[in-house]
């Protein structure tokens, strides 16, 4: 084999290893998550977590999350899965940040902003 072929094979393997490593990036414990580009690492679930104030954000935590329609309780650590929030003791679907809404009750974060066009949108928890 010529040295140019060896060099090409070497560069190819470096590229493959780099791609493999970057595709395995995931959100770690207590990091912000979603079901798209910030999925949780193994053994973690993306849960709607109460922040120091009355607002919420999705973070990666150990243990199962509570599915739609099942009983939830933030004080007992029974947290809803991504895309749901605890409303009157049950996990119900909620609107994600940037979605138009009719008020905080519909938003996963429990927070809204008023847009320039006088509409209301769900907004992220502002640290």
Secondary structure, 3 states (H helix, E strand, C coil): CCHHHHHHHHHHHHHHHHHHHHHCCCECCCCECCCCCCCECCCEEEEEEECCCCCEEEEEEECCCECCCCECEHHHCECEECCEEEECCEEEECECCCCECCCHHHECCCCEEECCCCCEEECCCCC
